[in-house]
């Protein structure tokens, strides 16, 4: 083998160029991987937010259905269902209640979209109620996420929705 300085210099230059191209390709791959991961995480976060919003809309709709059913029950009996009767009295007739004209609500929505029972409380001898859900944080939050109540006691209380 004959040593030719010009050929050696060209070979070293080509090796340096190839090494730089290889390093640039590796850096490009890493950047693409990080960008792809970022896009994936953003899409996951957006889907989670959309699901959370769908659950909140569903909970608002169910609370509104219950409020209307409770008002119809109030119109028929002059009181809201007792705590022992609960929300089940809106779906099926108990043996102890004569004159029941239900079902007052189609379907049983006693479980909120987060998988926890709605909290129903009745006050003032059946003249007012509060129906609430603790939402995604659950009871650990210590306060209701969404709530429907009868308002001030009277002959025909109007339900109002309260949000966190």
MODELLER restraints for C-alpha pairs under 7 A, 6 or more apart:
rsr = mdl.restraints
at = mdl.atoms
rsr.add(forms.Gaussian(group=physical.xy_distance, feature=features.Distance(at['CA:55:A'], at['CA:113:A']), mean=5.57, stdev=0.5))
rsr.add(forms.Gaussian(group=physical.xy_distance, feature=features.Distance(at['CA:58:A'], at['CA:113:A']), mean=6.82, stdev=0.5))
rsr.add(forms.Gaussian(group=physical.xy_distance, feature=features.Distance(at['CA:59:A'], at['CA:112:A']), mean=6.21, stdev=0.5))
rsr.add(forms.Gaussian(group=physical.xy_distance, feature=features.Distance(at['CA:59:A'], at['CA:113:A']), mean=6.16, stdev=0.5))
rsr.add(forms.Gaussian(group=physical.xy_distance, feature=features.Distance(at['CA:62:A'], at['CA:109:A']), mean=6.70, stdev=0.5))
rsr.add(forms.Gaussian(group=physical.xy_distance, feature=features.Distance(at['CA:63:A'], at['CA:148:A']), mean=6.55, stdev=0.5))
rsr.add(forms.Gaussian(group=physical.xy_distance, feature=features.Distance(at['CA:67:A'], at['CA:148:A']), mean=6.87, stdev=0.5))
rsr.add(forms.Gaussian(group=physical.xy_distance, feature=features.Distance(at['CA:67:A'], at['CA:159:A']), mean=6.25, stdev=0.5))
rsr.add(forms.Gaussian(group=physical.xy_distance, feature=features.Distance(at['CA:69:A'], at['CA:90:A']), mean=6.90, stdev=0.5))
rsr.add(forms.Gaussian(group=physical.xy_distance, feature=features.Distance(at['CA:69:A'], at['CA:104:A']), mean=5.07, stdev=0.5))
rsr.add(forms.Gaussian(group=physical.xy_distance, feature=features.Distance(at['CA:69:A'], at['CA:105:A']), mean=5.69, stdev=0.5))
rsr.add(forms.Gaussian(group=physical.xy_distance, feature=features.Distance(at['CA:70:A'], at['CA:80:A']), mean=6.41, stdev=0.5))
rsr.add(forms.Gaussian(group=physical.xy_distance, feature=features.Distance(at['CA:72:A'], at['CA:104:A']), mean=6.96, stdev=0.5))
rsr.add(forms.Gaussian(group=physical.xy_distance, feature=features.Distance(at['CA:73:A'], at['CA:80:A']), mean=6.48, stdev=0.5))
rsr.add(forms.Gaussian(group=physical.xy_distance, feature=features.Distance(at['CA:73:A'], at['CA:104:A']), mean=6.96, stdev=0.5))
rsr.add(forms.Gaussian(group=physical.xy_distance, feature=features.Distance(at['CA:74:A'], at['CA:80:A']), mean=5.16, stdev=0.5))
rsr.add(forms.Gaussian(group=physical.xy_distance, feature=features.Distance(at['CA:79:A'], at['CA:126:A']), mean=4.80, stdev=0.5))
rsr.add(forms.Gaussian(group=physical.xy_distance, feature=features.Distance(at['CA:79:A'], at['CA:127:A']), mean=5.33, stdev=0.5))
rsr.add(forms.Gaussian(group=physical.xy_distance, feature=features.Distance(at['CA:80:A'], at['CA:126:A']), mean=4.90, stdev=0.5))
rsr.add(forms.Gaussian(group=physical.xy_distance, feature=features.Distance(at['CA:80:A'], at['CA:127:A']), mean=6.18, stdev=0.5))
rsr.add(forms.Gaussian(group=physical.xy_distance, feature=features.Distance(at['CA:80:A'], at['CA:128:A']), mean=6.88, stdev=0.5))
rsr.add(forms.Gaussian(group=physical.xy_distance, feature=features.Distance(at['CA:81:A'], at['CA:126:A']), mean=6.71, stdev=0.5))
rsr.add(forms.Gaussian(group=physical.xy_distance, feature=features.Distance(at['CA:82:A'], at['CA:122:A']), mean=6.28, stdev=0.5))
rsr.add(forms.Gaussian(group=physical.xy_distance, feature=features.Distance(at['CA:82:A'], at['CA:126:A']), mean=6.31, stdev=0.5))
rsr.add(forms.Gaussian(group=physical.xy_distance, feature=features.Distance(at['CA:83:A'], at['CA:121:A']), mean=6.18, stdev=0.5))
rsr.add(forms.Gaussian(group=physical.xy_distance, feature=features.Distance(at['CA:83:A'], at['CA:122:A']), mean=6.10, stdev=0.5))
rsr.add(forms.Gaussian(group=physical.xy_distance, feature=features.Distance(at['CA:90:A'], at['CA:102:A']), mean=6.63, stdev=0.5))
rsr.add(forms.Gaussian(group=physical.xy_distance, feature=features.Distance(at['CA:90:A'], at['CA:103:A']), mean=5.72, stdev=0.5))
rsr.add(forms.Gaussian(group=physical.xy_distance, feature=features.Distance(at['CA:90:A'], at['CA:104:A']), mean=4.99, stdev=0.5))
rsr.add(forms.Gaussian(group=physical.xy_distance, feature=features.Distance(at['CA:90:A'], at['CA:105:A']), mean=6.01, stdev=0.5))
rsr.add(forms.Gaussian(group=physical.xy_distance, feature=features.Distance(at['CA:91:A'], at['CA:102:A']), mean=6.89, stdev=0.5))
rsr.add(forms.Gaussian(group=physical.xy_distance, feature=features.Distance(at['CA:91:A'], at['CA:103:A']), mean=4.82, stdev=0.5))
rsr.add(forms.Gaussian(group=physical.xy_distance, feature=features.Distance(at['CA:91:A'], at['CA:104:A']), mean=6.21, stdev=0.5))
rsr.add(forms.Gaussian(group=physical.xy_distance, feature=features.Distance(at['CA:91:A'], at['CA:105:A']), mean=5.91, stdev=0.5))
rsr.add(forms.Gaussian(group=physical.xy_distance, feature=features.Distance(at['CA:91:A'], at['CA:107:A']), mean=6.89, stdev=0.5))
rsr.add(forms.Gaussian(group=physical.xy_distance, feature=features.Distance(at['CA:91:A'], at['CA:108:A']), mean=6.62, stdev=0.5))
rsr.add(forms.Gaussian(group=physical.xy_distance, feature=features.Distance(at['CA:92:A'], at['CA:103:A']), mean=6.05, stdev=0.5))
rsr.add(forms.Gaussian(group=physical.xy_distance, feature=features.Distance(at['CA:93:A'], at['CA:100:A']), mean=6.40, stdev=0.5))
rsr.add(forms.Gaussian(group=physical.xy_distance, feature=features.Distance(at['CA:110:A'], at['CA:117:A']), mean=5.64, stdev=0.5))
rsr.add(forms.Gaussian(group=physical.xy_distance, feature=features.Distance(at['CA:110:A'], at['CA:118:A']), mean=5.83, stdev=0.5))
rsr.add(forms.Gaussian(group=physical.xy_distance, feature=features.Distance(at['CA:111:A'], at['CA:117:A']), mean=4.23, stdev=0.5))
rsr.add(forms.Gaussian(group=physical.xy_distance, feature=features.Distance(at['CA:111:A'], at['CA:118:A']), mean=5.86, stdev=0.5))
rsr.add(forms.Gaussian(group=physical.xy_distance, feature=features.Distance(at['CA:112:A'], at['CA:118:A']), mean=5.98, stdev=0.5))
rsr.add(forms.Gaussian(group=physical.xy_distance, feature=features.Distance(at['CA:112:A'], at['CA:133:A']), mean=6.92, stdev=0.5))
rsr.add(forms.Gaussian(group=physical.xy_distance, feature=features.Distance(at['CA:114:A'], at['CA:135:A']), mean=6.45, stdev=0.5))
rsr.add(forms.Gaussian(group=physical.xy_distance, feature=features.Distance(at['CA:114:A'], at['CA:136:A']), mean=6.08, stdev=0.5))
rsr.add(forms.Gaussian(group=physical.xy_distance, feature=features.Distance(at['CA:118:A'], at['CA:131:A']), mean=6.80, stdev=0.5))
rsr.add(forms.Gaussian(group=physical.xy_distance, feature=features.Distance(at['CA:118:A'], at['CA:132:A']), mean=5.85, stdev=0.5))
rsr.add(forms.Gaussian(group=physical.xy_distance, feature=features.Distance(at['CA:118:A'], at['CA:133:A']), mean=5.24, stdev=0.5))
rsr.add(forms.Gaussian(group=physical.xy_distance, feature=features.Distance(at['CA:119:A'], at['CA:131:A']), mean=5.60, stdev=0.5))
rsr.add(forms.Gaussian(group=physical.xy_distance, feature=features.Distance(at['CA:119:A'], at['CA:132:A']), mean=5.21, stdev=0.5))
rsr.add(forms.Gaussian(group=physical.xy_distance, feature=features.Distance(at['CA:119:A'], at['CA:133:A']), mean=6.16, stdev=0.5))
rsr.add(forms.Gaussian(group=physical.xy_distance, feature=features.Distance(at['CA:120:A'], at['CA:130:A']), mean=5.89, stdev=0.5))
rsr.add(forms.Gaussian(group=physical.xy_distance, feature=features.Distance(at['CA:120:A'], at['CA:131:A']), mean=4.54, stdev=0.5))
rsr.add(forms.Gaussian(group=physical.xy_distance, feature=features.Distance(at['CA:120:A'], at['CA:132:A']), mean=6.68, stdev=0.5))
rsr.add(forms.Gaussian(group=physical.xy_distance, feature=features.Distance(at['CA:121:A'], at['CA:129:A']), mean=5.55, stdev=0.5))
rsr.add(forms.Gaussian(group=physical.xy_distance, feature=features.Distance(at['CA:121:A'], at['CA:130:A']), mean=5.30, stdev=0.5))
rsr.add(forms.Gaussian(group=physical.xy_distance, feature=features.Distance(at['CA:121:A'], at['CA:131:A']), mean=6.49, stdev=0.5))
rsr.add(forms.Gaussian(group=physical.xy_distance, feature=features.Distance(at['CA:122:A'], at['CA:128:A']), mean=5.85, stdev=0.5))
rsr.add(forms.Gaussian(group=physical.xy_distance, feature=features.Distance(at['CA:122:A'], at['CA:129:A']), mean=4.21, stdev=0.5))
rsr.add(forms.Gaussian(group=physical.xy_distance, feature=features.Distance(at['CA:122:A'], at['CA:130:A']), mean=6.47, stdev=0.5))
rsr.add(forms.Gaussian(group=physical.xy_distance, feature=features.Distance(at['CA:123:A'], at['CA:129:A']), mean=5.81, stdev=0.5))
rsr.add(forms.Gaussian(group=physical.xy_distance, feature=features.Distance(at['CA:127:A'], at['CA:153:A']), mean=5.77, stdev=0.5))
rsr.add(forms.Gaussian(group=physical.xy_distance, feature=features.Distance(at['CA:128:A'], at['CA:150:A']), mean=5.26, stdev=0.5))
rsr.add(forms.Gaussian(group=physical.xy_distance, feature=features.Distance(at['CA:128:A'], at['CA:153:A']), mean=5.77, stdev=0.5))
rsr.add(forms.Gaussian(group=physical.xy_distance, feature=features.Distance(at['CA:129:A'], at['CA:149:A']), mean=5.49, stdev=0.5))
rsr.add(forms.Gaussian(group=physical.xy_distance, feature=features.Distance(at['CA:129:A'], at['CA:150:A']), mean=5.49, stdev=0.5))
rsr.add(forms.Gaussian(group=physical.xy_distance, feature=features.Distance(at['CA:130:A'], at['CA:147:A']), mean=6.99, stdev=0.5))
rsr.add(forms.Gaussian(group=physical.xy_distance, feature=features.Distance(at['CA:130:A'], at['CA:148:A']), mean=5.88, stdev=0.5))
rsr.add(forms.Gaussian(group=physical.xy_distance, feature=features.Distance(at['CA:130:A'], at['CA:149:A']), mean=4.29, stdev=0.5))
rsr.add(forms.Gaussian(group=physical.xy_distance, feature=features.Distance(at['CA:130:A'], at['CA:150:A']), mean=6.73, stdev=0.5))
rsr.add(forms.Gaussian(group=physical.xy_distance, feature=features.Distance(at['CA:131:A'], at['CA:147:A']), mean=5.71, stdev=0.5))
rsr.add(forms.Gaussian(group=physical.xy_distance, feature=features.Distance(at['CA:131:A'], at['CA:148:A']), mean=5.16, stdev=0.5))
rsr.add(forms.Gaussian(group=physical.xy_distance, feature=features.Distance(at['CA:131:A'], at['CA:149:A']), mean=6.03, stdev=0.5))
rsr.add(forms.Gaussian(group=physical.xy_distance, feature=features.Distance(at['CA:132:A'], at['CA:144:A']), mean=6.09, stdev=0.5))
rsr.add(forms.Gaussian(group=physical.xy_distance, feature=features.Distance(at['CA:132:A'], at['CA:146:A']), mean=5.65, stdev=0.5))
rsr.add(forms.Gaussian(group=physical.xy_distance, feature=features.Distance(at['CA:132:A'], at['CA:147:A']), mean=4.11, stdev=0.5))
rsr.add(forms.Gaussian(group=physical.xy_distance, feature=features.Distance(at['CA:132:A'], at['CA:148:A']), mean=6.15, stdev=0.5))
rsr.add(forms.Gaussian(group=physical.xy_distance, feature=features.Distance(at['CA:133:A'], at['CA:144:A']), mean=5.62, stdev=0.5))
rsr.add(forms.Gaussian(group=physical.xy_distance, feature=features.Distance(at['CA:133:A'], at['CA:145:A']), mean=5.81, stdev=0.5))
rsr.add(forms.Gaussian(group=physical.xy_distance, feature=features.Distance(at['CA:133:A'], at['CA:146:A']), mean=5.51, stdev=0.5))
rsr.add(forms.Gaussian(group=physical.xy_distance, feature=features.Distance(at['CA:133:A'], at['CA:147:A']), mean=6.46, stdev=0.5))
rsr.add(forms.Gaussian(group=physical.xy_distance, feature=features.Distance(at['CA:134:A'], at['CA:143:A']), mean=6.63, stdev=0.5))
rsr.add(forms.Gaussian(group=physical.xy_distance, feature=features.Distance(at['CA:134:A'], at['CA:144:A']), mean=4.44, stdev=0.5))
rsr.add(forms.Gaussian(group=physical.xy_distance, feature=features.Distance(at['CA:134:A'], at['CA:145:A']), mean=4.68, stdev=0.5))
rsr.add(forms.Gaussian(group=physical.xy_distance, feature=features.Distance(at['CA:134:A'], at['CA:146:A']), mean=6.83, stdev=0.5))
rsr.add(forms.Gaussian(group=physical.xy_distance, feature=features.Distance(at['CA:135:A'], at['CA:145:A']), mean=5.13, stdev=0.5))
rsr.add(forms.Gaussian(group=physical.xy_distance, feature=features.Distance(at['CA:145:A'], at['CA:163:A']), mean=6.17, stdev=0.5))
rsr.add(forms.Gaussian(group=physical.xy_distance, feature=features.Distance(at['CA:145:A'], at['CA:164:A']), mean=5.26, stdev=0.5))
rsr.add(forms.Gaussian(group=physical.xy_distance, feature=features.Distance(at['CA:146:A'], at['CA:162:A']), mean=5.80, stdev=0.5))
rsr.add(forms.Gaussian(group=physical.xy_distance, feature=features.Distance(at['CA:146:A'], at['CA:163:A']), mean=4.89, stdev=0.5))
rsr.add(forms.Gaussian(group=physical.xy_distance, feature=features.Distance(at['CA:146:A'], at['CA:164:A']), mean=6.48, stdev=0.5))
rsr.add(forms.Gaussian(group=physical.xy_distance, feature=features.Distance(at['CA:147:A'], at['CA:161:A']), mean=5.72, stdev=0.5))
rsr.add(forms.Gaussian(group=physical.xy_distance, feature=features.Distance(at['CA:147:A'], at['CA:162:A']), mean=5.24, stdev=0.5))
rsr.add(forms.Gaussian(group=physical.xy_distance, feature=features.Distance(at['CA:147:A'], at['CA:163:A']), mean=6.76, stdev=0.5))
rsr.add(forms.Gaussian(group=physical.xy_distance, feature=features.Distance(at['CA:148:A'], at['CA:159:A']), mean=6.20, stdev=0.5))
rsr.add(forms.Gaussian(group=physical.xy_distance, feature=features.Distance(at['CA:148:A'], at['CA:160:A']), mean=5.63, stdev=0.5))
rsr.add(forms.Gaussian(group=physical.xy_distance, feature=features.Distance(at['CA:148:A'], at['CA:161:A']), mean=4.81, stdev=0.5))
rsr.add(forms.Gaussian(group=physical.xy_distance, feature=features.Distance(at['CA:148:A'], at['CA:162:A']), mean=6.53, stdev=0.5))
rsr.add(forms.Gaussian(group=physical.xy_distance, feature=features.Distance(at['CA:149:A'], at['CA:159:A']), mean=5.43, stdev=0.5))
rsr.add(forms.Gaussian(group=physical.xy_distance, feature=features.Distance(at['CA:149:A'], at['CA:160:A']), mean=6.11, stdev=0.5))
rsr.add(forms.Gaussian(group=physical.xy_distance, feature=features.Distance(at['CA:150:A'], at['CA:157:A']), mean=5.37, stdev=0.5))
rsr.add(forms.Gaussian(group=physical.xy_distance, feature=features.Distance(at['CA:150:A'], at['CA:158:A']), mean=5.85, stdev=0.5))
rsr.add(forms.Gaussian(group=physical.xy_distance, feature=features.Distance(at['CA:150:A'], at['CA:159:A']), mean=4.83, stdev=0.5))
rsr.add(forms.Gaussian(group=physical.xy_distance, feature=features.Distance(at['CA:151:A'], at['CA:157:A']), mean=5.86, stdev=0.5))
rsr.add(forms.Gaussian(group=physical.xy_distance, feature=features.Distance(at['CA:151:A'], at['CA:158:A']), mean=6.17, stdev=0.5))
rsr.add(forms.Gaussian(group=physical.xy_distance, feature=features.Distance(at['CA:151:A'], at['CA:159:A']), mean=6.15, stdev=0.5))
